[in-house]
Amino acid sequence: MTTEEAAQAALAECRAQIDDVDRRLVGLLNERVLVVQRIGEIKQTSGLNVYEPNREKKVLGNVLMFNGGPLPDEAAVRIFERIMDEMRTIQRDRMQEKES
Amino acid sequence: MTTEEAAQAALAECRAQIDDVDRRLVGLLNERVLVVQRIGEIKQTSGLNVYEPNREKKVLGNVLMFNGGPLPDEAAVRIFERIMDEMRTIQRDRMQEKES
């Protein structure tokens, strides 16, 4: 095997690892949506307006606490802001569906 | 336990589940960074300019393939665009550090 072939093989292996990580990431994001939907249902069924204004700050605080690197904290925060934004949209769309 | 207390307890349980999902998401994002850094090292050491222009499309294609819902596909794509953007920045900063 030439050096170039060895490098290509190592890259292919890395990309397969990334694909595996991404498969698990997608699984976890869907798991998160299910829990967010359950929260919406509890709020609607109970009639409670359980708004916790600091919840999003708490989530970002957890992310910083969980993050041992090498992902920079600022990058982790930006990724989770995107995730939370998408989850808010999903929850809002779902509430509107039920009301209409 | 009143209905309100039961709802509060159920919400607390959901939030604990989300925190657990987030802990695992942060772990996977860091795992992804490690592989991306390894790819950068292979490229530098081998001197190969192994640019695969369709790799990002491939990653998004995988995400759609992996996604069984309830996360909407468009939301999954937006989250992964953010993740890939952060990874590009990390890889670029690292390359600059090594060159300087």
N, CA and C atoms of all chains as a GROMACS GRO file, in nm:
protein
  600
    1MET      N    1   0.085  -0.120   0.000
    1MET     CA    2   0.000   0.000   0.000
    1MET      C    3   0.089   0.125   0.000
    2THR      N    4   0.064   0.216  -0.089
    2THR     CA    5   0.142   0.340  -0.092
    2THR      C    6   0.099   0.430   0.024
    3THR      N    7   0.181   0.533   0.050
    3THR     CA    8   0.145   0.629   0.155
    3THR      C    9   0.011   0.694   0.123
    4GLU      N   10  -0.008   0.722  -0.006
    4GLU     CA   11  -0.134   0.785  -0.044
    4GLU      C   12  -0.254   0.692  -0.022
    5GLU      N   13  -0.233   0.566  -0.058
    5GLU     CA   14  -0.342   0.470  -0.034
    5GLU      C   15  -0.372   0.454   0.114
    6ALA      N   16  -0.264   0.454   0.195
    6ALA     CA   17  -0.283   0.441   0.341
    6ALA      C   18  -0.360   0.561   0.394
    7ALA      N   19  -0.325   0.680   0.345
    7ALA     CA   20  -0.394   0.801   0.390
    7ALA      C   21  -0.541   0.797   0.348
    8GLN      N   22  -0.565   0.753   0.225
    8GLN     CA   23  -0.704   0.743   0.176
    8GLN      C   24  -0.784   0.645   0.261
    9ALA      N   25  -0.719   0.532   0.296
    9ALA     CA   26  -0.788   0.432   0.378
    9ALA      C   27  -0.819   0.487   0.517
   10ALA      N   28  -0.722   0.562   0.574
   10ALA     CA   29  -0.743   0.621   0.707
   10ALA      C   30  -0.856   0.725   0.702
   11LEU      N   31  -0.860   0.802   0.594
   11LEU     CA   32  -0.968   0.901   0.579
   11LEU      C   33  -1.104   0.833   0.566
   12ALA      N   34  -1.108   0.726   0.490
   12ALA     CA   35  -1.234   0.653   0.473
   12ALA      C   36  -1.283   0.599   0.607
   13GLU      N   37  -1.189   0.553   0.688
   13GLU     CA   38  -1.222   0.501   0.821
   13GLU      C   39  -1.278   0.614   0.909
   14CYS      N   40  -1.212   0.730   0.904
   14CYS     CA   41  -1.260   0.846   0.981
   14CYS      C   42  -1.401   0.886   0.938
   15ARG      N   43  -1.424   0.885   0.808
   15ARG     CA   44  -1.556   0.927   0.759
   15ARG      C   45  -1.664   0.827   0.801
   16ALA      N   46  -1.627   0.700   0.806
   16ALA     CA   47  -1.723   0.599   0.854
   16ALA      C   48  -1.754   0.624   1.001
   17GLN      N   49  -1.651   0.668   1.078
   17GLN     CA   50  -1.673   0.698   1.220
   17GLN      C   51  -1.766   0.819   1.235
   18ILE      N   52  -1.745   0.919   1.151
   18ILE     CA   53  -1.832   1.037   1.156
   18ILE      C   54  -1.976   0.998   1.121
   19ASP      N   55  -1.993   0.915   1.020
   19ASP     CA   56  -2.128   0.871   0.983
   19ASP      C   57  -2.196   0.801   1.101
   20ASP      N   58  -2.117   0.722   1.175
   20ASP     CA   59  -2.173   0.651   1.290
   20ASP      C   60  -2.212   0.750   1.401
   21VAL      N   61  -2.124   0.849   1.425
   21VAL     CA   62  -2.157   0.953   1.524
   21VAL      C   63  -2.284   1.027   1.482
   22ASP      N   64  -2.294   1.060   1.353
   22ASP     CA   65  -2.411   1.134   1.304
   22ASP      C   66  -2.540   1.054   1.319
   23ARG      N   67  -2.530   0.922   1.296
   23ARG     CA   68  -2.647   0.837   1.313
   23ARG      C   69  -2.696   0.844   1.459
   24ARG      N   70  -2.600   0.841   1.552
   24ARG     CA   71  -2.638   0.849   1.693
   24ARG      C   72  -2.686   0.988   1.732
   25LEU      N   73  -2.627   1.092   1.671
   25LEU     CA   74  -2.674   1.229   1.696
   25LEU      C   75  -2.820   1.245   1.652
   26VAL      N   76  -2.851   1.195   1.533
   26VAL     CA   77  -2.990   1.205   1.483
   26VAL      C   78  -3.085   1.130   1.577
   27GLY      N   79  -3.042   1.015   1.625
   27GLY     CA   80  -3.124   0.938   1.719
   27GLY      C   81  -3.152   1.017   1.847
   28LEU      N   82  -3.048   1.082   1.900
   28LEU     CA   83  -3.065   1.159   2.024
   28LEU      C   84  -3.153   1.282   2.002
   29LEU      N   85  -3.137   1.346   1.886
   29LEU     CA   86  -3.220   1.464   1.857
   29LEU      C   87  -3.367   1.423   1.852
   30ASN      N   88  -3.396   1.308   1.793
   30ASN     CA   89  -3.534   1.259   1.790
   30ASN      C   90  -3.585   1.223   1.929
   31GLU      N   91  -3.496   1.167   2.011
   31GLU     CA   92  -3.532   1.136   2.150
   31GLU      C   93  -3.568   1.266   2.222
   32ARG      N   94  -3.492   1.372   2.194
   32ARG     CA   95  -3.517   1.502   2.257
   32ARG      C   96  -3.652   1.559   2.214
   33VAL      N   97  -3.683   1.543   2.084
   33VAL     CA   98  -3.813   1.593   2.035
   33VAL      C   99  -3.928   1.521   2.107
   34LEU      N  100  -3.915   1.389   2.125
   34LEU     CA  101  -4.021   1.313   2.192
   34LEU      C  102  -4.046   1.367   2.333
   35VAL      N  103  -3.938   1.398   2.404
   35VAL     CA  104  -3.955   1.449   2.541
   35VAL      C  105  -4.016   1.590   2.539
   36VAL      N  106  -3.972   1.671   2.443
   36VAL     CA  107  -4.027   1.807   2.430
   36VAL      C  108  -4.178   1.798   2.400
   37GLN      N  109  -4.217   1.704   2.315
   37GLN     CA  110  -4.360   1.686   2.284
   37GLN      C  111  -4.437   1.642   2.407
   38ARG      N  112  -4.375   1.556   2.488
   38ARG     CA  113  -4.439   1.509   2.612
   38ARG      C  114  -4.459   1.627   2.706
   39ILE      N  115  -4.361   1.717   2.712
   39ILE     CA  116  -4.374   1.837   2.796
   39ILE      C  117  -4.493   1.921   2.750
   40GLY      N  118  -4.506   1.936   2.618
   40GLY     CA  119  -4.618   2.012   2.564
   40GLY      C  120  -4.751   1.949   2.602
   41GLU      N  121  -4.757   1.816   2.598
   41GLU     CA  122  -4.880   1.745   2.633
   41GLU      C  123  -4.915   1.764   2.781
   42ILE      N  124  -4.812   1.754   2.866
   42ILE     CA  125  -4.836   1.771   3.010
   42ILE      C  126  -4.890   1.911   3.037
   43LYS      N  127  -4.829   2.010   2.970
   43LYS     CA  128  -4.873   2.148   2.992
   43LYS      C  129  -5.018   2.166   2.947
   44GLN      N  130  -5.052   2.108   2.830
   44GLN     CA  131  -5.189   2.123   2.780
   44GLN      C  132  -5.290   2.048   2.864
   45THR      N  133  -5.258   1.922   2.897
   45THR     CA  134  -5.352   1.840   2.974
   45THR      C  135  -5.376   1.898   3.112
   46SER      N  136  -5.269   1.944   3.175
   46SER     CA  137  -5.282   1.992   3.313
   46SER      C  138  -5.339   2.133   3.316
   47GLY      N  139  -5.337   2.200   3.200
   47GLY     CA  140  -5.384   2.338   3.198
   47GLY      C  141  -5.288   2.433   3.267
   48LEU      N  142  -5.175   2.378   3.309
   48LEU     CA  143  -5.075   2.459   3.378
   48LEU      C  144  -4.999   2.545   3.278
   49ASN      N  145  -4.970   2.664   3.318
   49ASN     CA  146  -4.882   2.746   3.235
   49ASN      C  147  -4.746   2.747   3.304
   50VAL      N  148  -4.681   2.632   3.294
   50VAL     CA  149  -4.558   2.614   3.370
   50VAL      C  150  -4.440   2.670   3.292
   51TYR      N  151  -4.439   2.800   3.283
   51TYR     CA  152  -4.331   2.865   3.210
   51TYR      C  153  -4.213   2.883   3.303
   52GLU      N  154  -4.100   2.831   3.263
   52GLU     CA  155  -3.981   2.843   3.346
   52GLU      C  156  -3.882   2.930   3.269
   53PRO      N  157  -3.882   3.061   3.299
   53PRO     CA  158  -3.805   3.154   3.216
   53PRO      C  159  -3.656   3.122   3.210
   54ASN      N  160  -3.605   3.060   3.315
   54ASN     CA  161  -3.461   3.035   3.316
   54ASN      C  162  -3.422   2.899   3.260
   55ARG      N  163  -3.522   2.826   3.209
   55ARG     CA  164  -3.494   2.690   3.161
   55ARG      C  165  -3.389   2.687   3.049
   56GLU      N  166  -3.400   2.783   2.956
   56GLU     CA  167  -3.304   2.780   2.844
   56GLU      C  168  -3.162   2.814   2.892
   57LYS      N  169  -3.155   2.906   2.987
   57LYS     CA  170  -3.023   2.936   3.045
   57LYS      C  171  -2.968   2.814   3.118
   58LYS      N  172  -3.058   2.743   3.184
   58LYS     CA  173  -3.020   2.622   3.258
   58LYS      C  174  -2.964   2.518   3.159
   59VAL      N  175  -3.033   2.502   3.045
   59VAL     CA  176  -2.988   2.404   2.944
   59VAL      C  177  -2.848   2.442   2.896
   60LEU      N  178  -2.827   2.570   2.866
   60LEU     CA  179  -2.695   2.613   2.818
   60LEU      C  180  -2.589   2.598   2.929
   61GLY      N  181  -2.630   2.622   3.053
   61GLY     CA  182  -2.538   2.601   3.165
   61GLY      C  183  -2.497   2.455   3.176
   62ASN      N  184  -2.595   2.365   3.157
   62ASN     CA  185  -2.565   2.222   3.157
   62ASN      C  186  -2.466   2.187   3.046
   63VAL      N  187  -2.490   2.245   2.927
   63VAL     CA  188  -2.404   2.214   2.812
   63VAL      C  189  -2.259   2.251   2.846
   64LEU      N  190  -2.241   2.368   2.907
   64LEU     CA  191  -2.105   2.410   2.945
   64LEU      C  192  -2.047   2.315   3.050
   65MET      N  193  -2.132   2.270   3.141
   65MET     CA  194  -2.086   2.179   3.246
   65MET      C  195  -2.049   2.042   3.187
   66PHE      N  196  -2.130   1.995   3.089
   66PHE     CA  197  -2.105   1.864   3.028
   66PHE      C  198  -1.983   1.867   2.938
   67ASN      N  199  -1.950   1.986   2.885
   67ASN     CA  200  -1.850   1.992   2.778
   67ASN      C  201  -1.706   1.982   2.832
   68GLY      N  202  -1.644   1.871   2.802
   68GLY     CA  203  -1.506   1.852   2.842
   68GLY      C  204  -1.409   1.880   2.729
   69GLY      N  205  -1.459   1.928   2.615
   69GLY     CA  206  -1.373   1.956   2.500
   69GLY      C  207  -1.340   1.831   2.423
   70PRO      N  208  -1.278   1.843   2.307
   70PRO     CA  209  -1.215   1.962   2.248
   70PRO      C  210  -1.313   2.060   2.180
   71LEU      N  211  -1.442   2.031   2.181
   71LEU     CA  212  -1.538   2.127   2.123
   71LEU      C  213  -1.533   2.256   2.205
   72PRO      N  214  -1.506   2.371   2.140
   72PRO     CA  215  -1.504   2.497   2.217
   72PRO      C  216  -1.642   2.526   2.276
   73ASP      N  217  -1.645   2.583   2.397
   73ASP     CA  218  -1.771   2.614   2.463
   73ASP      C  219  -1.863   2.700   2.376
   74GLU      N  220  -1.805   2.800   2.308
   74GLU     CA  221  -1.888   2.890   2.228
   74GLU      C  222  -1.955   2.814   2.113
   75ALA      N  223  -1.883   2.716   2.056
   75ALA     CA  224  -1.940   2.636   1.949
   75ALA      C  225  -2.054   2.549   2.004
   76ALA      N  226  -2.032   2.491   2.122
   76ALA     CA  227  -2.135   2.407   2.185
   76ALA      C  228  -2.261   2.490   2.210
   77VAL      N  229  -2.243   2.612   2.258
   77VAL     CA  230  -2.357   2.700   2.286
   77VAL      C  231  -2.432   2.732   2.157
   78ARG      N  232  -2.358   2.765   2.050
   78ARG     CA  233  -2.425   2.799   1.923
   78ARG      C  234  -2.504   2.679   1.868
   79ILE      N  235  -2.447   2.559   1.879
   79ILE     CA  236  -2.517   2.439   1.831
   79ILE      C  237  -2.645   2.417   1.913
   80PHE      N  238  -2.635   2.434   2.045
   80PHE     CA  239  -2.754   2.412   2.128
   80PHE      C  240  -2.858   2.523   2.114
   81GLU      N  241  -2.814   2.644   2.082
   81GLU     CA  242  -2.912   2.750   2.054
   81GLU      C  243  -2.994   2.711   1.930
   82ARG      N  244  -2.927   2.656   1.830
   82ARG     CA  245  -2.996   2.610   1.709
   82ARG      C  246  -3.092   2.495   1.743
   83ILE      N  247  -3.045   2.399   1.823
   83ILE     CA  248  -3.130   2.286   1.861
   83ILE      C  249  -3.254   2.335   1.936
   84MET      N  250  -3.235   2.425   2.033
   84MET     CA  251  -3.349   2.474   2.112
   84MET      C  252  -3.445   2.554   2.025
   85ASP      N  253  -3.389   2.629   1.930
   85ASP     CA  254  -3.472   2.707   1.840
   85ASP      C  255  -3.562   2.614   1.757
   86GLU      N  256  -3.503   2.506   1.705
   86GLU     CA  257  -3.583   2.410   1.627
   86GLU      C  258  -3.689   2.343   1.713
   87MET      N  259  -3.655   2.312   1.838
   87MET     CA  260  -3.750   2.245   1.928
   87MET      C  261  -3.868   2.339   1.960
   88ARG      N  262  -3.838   2.468   1.980
   88ARG     CA  263  -3.945   2.566   2.004
   88ARG      C  264  -4.041   2.570   1.886
   89THR      N  265  -3.985   2.571   1.764
   89THR     CA  266  -4.069   2.575   1.643
   89THR      C  267  -4.158   2.451   1.636
   90ILE      N  268  -4.099   2.334   1.664
   90ILE     CA  269  -4.176   2.209   1.660
   90ILE      C  270  -4.291   2.214   1.760
   91GLN      N  271  -4.260   2.260   1.883
   91GLN     CA  272  -4.362   2.264   1.987
   91GLN      C  273  -4.473   2.363   1.951
   92ARG      N  274  -4.435   2.477   1.893
   92ARG     CA  275  -4.533   2.579   1.856
   92ARG      C  276  -4.624   2.526   1.744
   93ASP      N  277  -4.564   2.464   1.642
   93ASP     CA  278  -4.643   2.409   1.531
   93ASP      C  279  -4.742   2.305   1.581
   94ARG      N  280  -4.697   2.223   1.677
   94ARG     CA  281  -4.781   2.117   1.730
   94ARG      C  282  -4.900   2.172   1.808
   95MET      N  283  -4.875   2.278   1.887
   95MET     CA  284  -4.982   2.341   1.964
   95MET      C  285  -5.086   2.399   1.867
   96GLN      N  286  -5.038   2.463   1.760
   96GLN     CA  287  -5.129   2.525   1.663
   96GLN      C  288  -5.214   2.420   1.594
   97GLU      N  289  -5.152   2.306   1.560
   97GLU     CA  290  -5.228   2.196   1.499
   97GLU      C  291  -5.344   2.152   1.588
   98LYS      N  292  -5.315   2.139   1.718
   98LYS     CA  293  -5.416   2.091   1.811
   98LYS      C  294  -5.528   2.192   1.831
   99GLU      N  295  -5.491   2.321   1.823
   99GLU     CA  296  -5.592   2.426   1.845
   99GLU      C  297  -5.681   2.446   1.722
  100SER      N  298  -5.629   2.413   1.604
  100SER     CA  299  -5.704   2.444   1.481
  100SER      C  300  -5.804   2.333   1.447
  101MET      N  301  -5.127   1.363   4.621
  101MET     CA  302  -5.068   1.457   4.525
  101MET      C  303  -5.178   1.521   4.441
  102THR      N  304  -5.180   1.653   4.432
  102THR     CA  305  -5.279   1.721   4.349
  102THR      C  306  -5.242   1.702   4.202
  103THR      N  307  -5.338   1.736   4.113
  103THR     CA  308  -5.311   1.728   3.970
  103THR      C  309  -5.193   1.819   3.934
  104GLU      N  310  -5.190   1.936   3.997
  104GLU     CA  311  -5.083   2.030   3.966
  104GLU      C  312  -4.947   1.974   4.011
  105GLU      N  313  -4.944   1.913   4.127
  105GLU     CA  314  -4.820   1.852   4.176
  105GLU      C  315  -4.776   1.738   4.086
  106ALA      N  316  -4.874   1.659   4.040
  106ALA     CA  317  -4.841   1.547   3.950
  106ALA      C  318  -4.783   1.599   3.819
  107ALA      N  319  -4.844   1.708   3.767
  107ALA     CA  320  -4.793   1.766   3.642
  107ALA      C  321  -4.652   1.820   3.662
  108GLN      N  322  -4.631   1.886   3.775
  108GLN     CA  323  -4.498   1.941   3.805
  108GLN      C  324  -4.394   1.829   3.814
  109ALA      N  325  -4.433   1.718   3.877
  109ALA     CA  326  -4.341   1.605   3.891
  109ALA      C  327  -4.310   1.545   3.754
  110ALA      N  328  -4.413   1.535   3.669
  110ALA     CA  329  -4.392   1.479   3.535
  110ALA      C  330  -4.301   1.570   3.452
  111LEU      N  331  -4.320   1.701   3.468
  111LEU     CA  332  -4.234   1.796   3.396
  111LEU      C  333  -4.089   1.786   3.443
  112ALA      N  334  -4.072   1.773   3.574
  112ALA     CA  335  -3.936   1.761   3.628
  112ALA      C  336  -3.868   1.636   3.573
  113GLU      N  337  -3.946   1.528   3.562
  113GLU     CA  338  -3.892   1.403   3.508
  113GLU      C  339  -3.852   1.422   3.361
  114CYS      N  340  -3.936   1.491   3.284
  114CYS     CA  341  -3.904   1.518   3.142
  114CYS      C  342  -3.777   1.601   3.130
  115ARG      N  343  -3.765   1.701   3.216
  115ARG     CA  344  -3.646   1.788   3.209
  115ARG      C  345  -3.520   1.712   3.245
  116ALA      N  346  -3.532   1.619   3.338
  116ALA     CA  347  -3.416   1.535   3.372
  116ALA      C  348  -3.378   1.449   3.251
  117GLN      N  349  -3.481   1.402   3.178
  117GLN     CA  350  -3.453   1.321   3.057
  117GLN      C  351  -3.383   1.406   2.952
  118ILE      N  352  -3.427   1.530   2.936
  118ILE     CA  353  -3.363   1.619   2.838
  118ILE      C  354  -3.218   1.645   2.878
  119ASP      N  355  -3.196   1.668   3.006
  119ASP     CA  356  -3.058   1.692   3.052
  119ASP      C  357  -2.970   1.571   3.018
  120ASP      N  358  -3.026   1.451   3.033
  120ASP     CA  359  -2.949   1.329   3.003
  120ASP      C  360  -2.920   1.319   2.853
  121VAL      N  361  -3.020   1.351   2.771
  121VAL     CA  362  -3.000   1.352   2.625
  121VAL      C  363  -2.892   1.454   2.589
  122ASP      N  364  -2.899   1.572   2.652
  122ASP     CA  365  -2.803   1.678   2.619
  122ASP      C  366  -2.660   1.637   2.659
  123ARG      N  367  -2.648   1.569   2.771
  123ARG     CA  368  -2.516   1.521   2.814
  123ARG      C  369  -2.458   1.428   2.707
  124ARG      N  370  -2.544   1.339   2.653
  124ARG     CA  371  -2.497   1.247   2.550
  124ARG      C  372  -2.471   1.319   2.418
  125LEU      N  373  -2.553   1.420   2.386
  125LEU     CA  374  -2.530   1.499   2.264
  125LEU      C  375  -2.393   1.568   2.271
  126VAL      N  376  -2.363   1.629   2.385
  126VAL     CA  377  -2.234   1.698   2.400
  126VAL      C  378  -2.119   1.597   2.385
  127GLY      N  379  -2.137   1.479   2.441
  127GLY     CA  380  -2.034   1.374   2.427
  127GLY      C  381  -2.011   1.337   2.282
  128LEU      N  382  -2.120   1.320   2.207
  128LEU     CA  383  -2.107   1.283   2.065
  128LEU      C  384  -2.046   1.396   1.983
  129LEU      N  385  -2.082   1.521   2.014
  129LEU     CA  386  -2.024   1.633   1.940
  129LEU      C  387  -1.873   1.638   1.961
  130ASN      N  388  -1.830   1.610   2.083
  130ASN     CA  389  -1.686   1.606   2.109
  130ASN      C  390  -1.618   1.489   2.038
  131GLU      N  391  -1.689   1.377   2.032
  131GLU     CA  392  -1.636   1.261   1.959
  131GLU      C  393  -1.618   1.299   1.812
  132ARG      N  394  -1.714   1.374   1.758
  132ARG     CA  395  -1.708   1.416   1.619
  132ARG      C  396  -1.589   1.510   1.595
  133VAL      N  397  -1.567   1.602   1.689
  133VAL     CA  398  -1.452   1.694   1.676
  133VAL      C  399  -1.321   1.614   1.672
  134LEU      N  400  -1.309   1.515   1.757
  134LEU     CA  401  -1.186   1.434   1.760
  134LEU      C  402  -1.160   1.370   1.624
  135VAL      N  403  -1.265   1.318   1.561
  135VAL     CA  404  -1.247   1.253   1.430
  135VAL      C  405  -1.213   1.358   1.323
  136VAL      N  406  -1.279   1.474   1.332
  136VAL     CA  407  -1.250   1.582   1.236
  136VAL      C  408  -1.103   1.626   1.251
  137GLN      N  409  -1.055   1.634   1.374
  137GLN     CA  410  -0.915   1.672   1.396
  137GLN      C  411  -0.821   1.565   1.339
  138ARG      N  412  -0.860   1.440   1.354
  138ARG     CA  413  -0.780   1.330   1.301
  138ARG      C  414  -0.773   1.341   1.148
  139ILE      N  415  -0.884   1.375   1.085
  139ILE     CA  416  -0.887   1.394   0.940
  139ILE      C  417  -0.790   1.506   0.900
  140GLY      N  418  -0.790   1.614   0.975
  140GLY     CA  419  -0.698   1.725   0.947
  140GLY      C  420  -0.553   1.679   0.956
  141GLU      N  421  -0.524   1.597   1.057
  141GLU     CA  422  -0.386   1.548   1.075
  141GLU      C  423  -0.345   1.458   0.959
  142ILE      N  424  -0.436   1.370   0.918
  142ILE     CA  425  -0.404   1.279   0.807
  142ILE      C  426  -0.376   1.361   0.680
  143LYS      N  427  -0.459   1.463   0.658
  143LYS     CA  428  -0.440   1.546   0.539
  143LYS      C  429  -0.305   1.617   0.545
  144GLN      N  430  -0.270   1.670   0.662
  144GLN     CA  431  -0.143   1.743   0.674
  144GLN      C  432  -0.022   1.650   0.663
  145THR      N  433  -0.028   1.538   0.735
  145THR     CA  434   0.085   1.446   0.736
  145THR      C  435   0.109   1.385   0.599
  146SER      N  436   0.000   1.350   0.532
  146SER     CA  437   0.014   1.283   0.403
  146SER      C  438   0.044   1.383   0.291
  147GLY      N  439   0.021   1.511   0.321
  147GLY     CA  440   0.040   1.612   0.217
  147GLY      C  441  -0.068   1.602   0.108
  148LEU      N  442  -0.163   1.515   0.132
  148LEU     CA  443  -0.271   1.499   0.034
  148LEU      C  444  -0.368   1.616   0.044
  149ASN      N  445  -0.415   1.658  -0.067
  149ASN     CA  446  -0.522   1.756  -0.063
  149ASN      C  447  -0.650   1.681  -0.099
  150VAL      N  448  -0.692   1.604  -0.001
  150VAL     CA  449  -0.803   1.513  -0.028
  150VAL      C  450  -0.935   1.585  -0.010
  151TYR      N  451  -0.962   1.676  -0.097
  151TYR     CA  452  -1.086   1.752  -0.088
  151TYR      C  453  -1.197   1.673  -0.156
  152GLU      N  454  -1.300   1.648  -0.079
  152GLU     CA  455  -1.412   1.573  -0.137
  152GLU      C  456  -1.531   1.668  -0.142
  153PRO      N  457  -1.552   1.731  -0.257
  153PRO     CA  458  -1.651   1.839  -0.263
  153PRO      C  459  -1.792   1.795  -0.226
  154ASN      N  460  -1.823   1.668  -0.246
  154ASN     CA  461  -1.959   1.624  -0.216
  154ASN      C  462  -1.976   1.571  -0.075
  155ARG      N  463  -1.869   1.579   0.005
  155ARG     CA  464  -1.876   1.521   0.139
  155ARG      C  465  -1.987   1.584   0.225
  156GLU      N  466  -2.002   1.715   0.217
  156GLU     CA  467  -2.105   1.778   0.301
  156GLU      C  468  -2.246   1.740   0.256
  157LYS      N  469  -2.263   1.727   0.124
  157LYS     CA  470  -2.393   1.681   0.073
  157LYS      C  471  -2.419   1.537   0.119
  158LYS      N  472  -2.311   1.458   0.119
  158LYS     CA  473  -2.320   1.319   0.163
  158LYS      C  474  -2.364   1.313   0.310
  159VAL      N  475  -2.303   1.400   0.392
  159VAL     CA  476  -2.337   1.403   0.535
  159VAL      C  477  -2.484   1.438   0.552
  160LEU      N  478  -2.531   1.539   0.479
  160LEU     CA  479  -2.673   1.578   0.491
  160LEU      C  480  -2.764   1.468   0.437
  161GLY      N  481  -2.719   1.399   0.332
  161GLY     CA  482  -2.795   1.285   0.279
  161GLY      C  483  -2.808   1.175   0.384
  162ASN      N  484  -2.697   1.148   0.453
  162ASN     CA  485  -2.701   1.049   0.561
  162ASN      C  486  -2.801   1.090   0.669
  163VAL      N  487  -2.796   1.218   0.706
  163VAL     CA  488  -2.884   1.268   0.812
  163VAL      C  489  -3.030   1.241   0.775
  164LEU      N  490  -3.065   1.268   0.649
  164LEU     CA  491  -3.203   1.243   0.604
  164LEU      C  492  -3.234   1.094   0.609
  165MET      N  493  -3.135   1.013   0.573
  165MET     CA  494  -3.154   0.868   0.572
  165MET      C  495  -3.172   0.815   0.716
  166PHE      N  496  -3.090   0.870   0.810
  166PHE     CA  497  -3.096   0.825   0.950
  166PHE      C  498  -3.224   0.872   1.019
  167ASN      N  499  -3.282   0.983   0.970
  167ASN     CA  500  -3.390   1.047   1.044
  167ASN      C  501  -3.524   0.975   1.028
  168GLY      N  502  -3.568   0.914   1.136
  168GLY     CA  503  -3.696   0.844   1.133
  168GLY      C  504  -3.807   0.930   1.193
  169GLY      N  505  -3.775   1.056   1.231
  169GLY     CA  506  -3.872   1.145   1.294
  169GLY      C  507  -3.887   1.114   1.442
  170PRO      N  508  -3.961   1.193   1.517
  170PRO     CA  509  -4.049   1.304   1.475
  170PRO      C  510  -3.976   1.434   1.439
  171LEU      N  511  -3.845   1.439   1.450
  171LEU     CA  512  -3.773   1.561   1.409
  171LEU      C  513  -3.796   1.583   1.259
  172PRO      N  514  -3.848   1.701   1.220
  172PRO     CA  515  -3.867   1.725   1.076
  172PRO      C  516  -3.732   1.727   1.004
  173ASP      N  517  -3.729   1.675   0.882
  173ASP     CA  518  -3.606   1.670   0.804
  173ASP      C  519  -3.539   1.807   0.792
  174GLU      N  520  -3.619   1.911   0.768
  174GLU     CA  521  -3.561   2.045   0.748
  174GLU      C  522  -3.492   2.093   0.876
  175ALA      N  523  -3.549   2.057   0.991
  175ALA     CA  524  -3.487   2.094   1.119
  175ALA      C  525  -3.356   2.017   1.137
  176ALA      N  526  -3.357   1.889   1.102
  176ALA     CA  527  -3.235   1.808   1.112
  176ALA      C  528  -3.125   1.867   1.025
  177VAL      N  529  -3.161   1.906   0.903
  177VAL     CA  530  -3.063   1.965   0.811
  177VAL      C  531  -3.006   2.094   0.869
  178ARG      N  532  -3.092   2.180   0.922
  178ARG     CA  533  -3.043   2.308   0.977
  178ARG      C  534  -2.950   2.285   1.095
  179ILE      N  535  -2.983   2.188   1.180
  179ILE     CA  536  -2.896   2.159   1.295
  179ILE      C  537  -2.760   2.107   1.246
  180PHE      N  538  -2.761   2.020   1.146
  180PHE     CA  539  -2.633   1.966   1.097
  180PHE      C  540  -2.554   2.068   1.018
  181GLU      N  541  -2.621   2.162   0.953
  181GLU     CA  542  -2.547   2.270   0.887
  181GLU      C  543  -2.470   2.351   0.991
  182ARG      N  544  -2.535   2.376   1.105
  182ARG     CA  545  -2.468   2.448   1.214
  182ARG      C  546  -2.350   2.366   1.267
  183ILE      N  547  -2.372   2.235   1.288
  183ILE     CA  548  -2.265   2.149   1.339
  183ILE      C  549  -2.147   2.149   1.242
  184MET      N  550  -2.173   2.132   1.111
  184MET     CA  551  -2.063   2.127   1.014
  184MET      C  552  -1.992   2.261   1.005
  185ASP      N  553  -2.068   2.370   1.018
  185ASP     CA  554  -2.007   2.502   1.015
  185ASP      C  555  -1.909   2.518   1.132
  186GLU      N  556  -1.951   2.475   1.250
  186GLU     CA  557  -1.862   2.485   1.367
  186GLU      C  558  -1.738   2.397   1.349
  187MET      N  559  -1.756   2.280   1.291
  187MET     CA  560  -1.644   2.188   1.273
  187MET      C  561  -1.542   2.246   1.173
  188ARG      N  562  -1.595   2.310   1.067
  188ARG     CA  563  -1.505   2.376   0.969
  188ARG      C  564  -1.421   2.483   1.038
  189THR      N  565  -1.486   2.562   1.124
  189THR     CA  566  -1.414   2.669   1.196
  189THR      C  567  -1.305   2.609   1.285
  190ILE      N  568  -1.340   2.502   1.357
  190ILE     CA  569  -1.243   2.438   1.446
  190ILE      C  570  -1.123   2.388   1.366
  191GLN      N  571  -1.150   2.323   1.251
  191GLN     CA  572  -1.043   2.267   1.169
  191GLN      C  573  -0.955   2.379   1.112
  192ARG      N  574  -1.018   2.488   1.070
  192ARG     CA  575  -0.943   2.599   1.012
  192ARG      C  576  -0.853   2.664   1.119
  193ASP      N  577  -0.909   2.686   1.239
  193ASP     CA  578  -0.830   2.747   1.347
  193ASP      C  579  -0.710   2.660   1.383
  194ARG      N  580  -0.732   2.530   1.382
  194ARG     CA  581  -0.626   2.437   1.418
  194ARG      C  582  -0.514   2.438   1.315
  195MET      N  583  -0.553   2.442   1.188
  195MET     CA  584  -0.453   2.447   1.081
  195MET      C  585  -0.370   2.574   1.094
  196GLN      N  586  -0.437   2.687   1.123
  196GLN     CA  587  -0.366   2.814   1.135
  196GLN      C  588  -0.268   2.812   1.252
  197GLU      N  589  -0.312   2.749   1.363
  197GLU     CA  590  -0.222   2.736   1.479
  197GLU      C  591  -0.095   2.663   1.441
  198LYS      N  592  -0.111   2.554   1.366
  198LYS     CA  593   0.005   2.471   1.331
  198LYS      C  594   0.098   2.543   1.235
  199GLU      N  595   0.038   2.627   1.150
  199GLU     CA  596   0.119   2.697   1.050
  199GLU      C  597   0.192   2.816   1.111
  200SER      N  598   0.136   2.870   1.219
  200SER     CA  599   0.197   2.993   1.273
  200SER      C  600   0.312   2.961   1.367
   0.00000   0.00000   0.00000
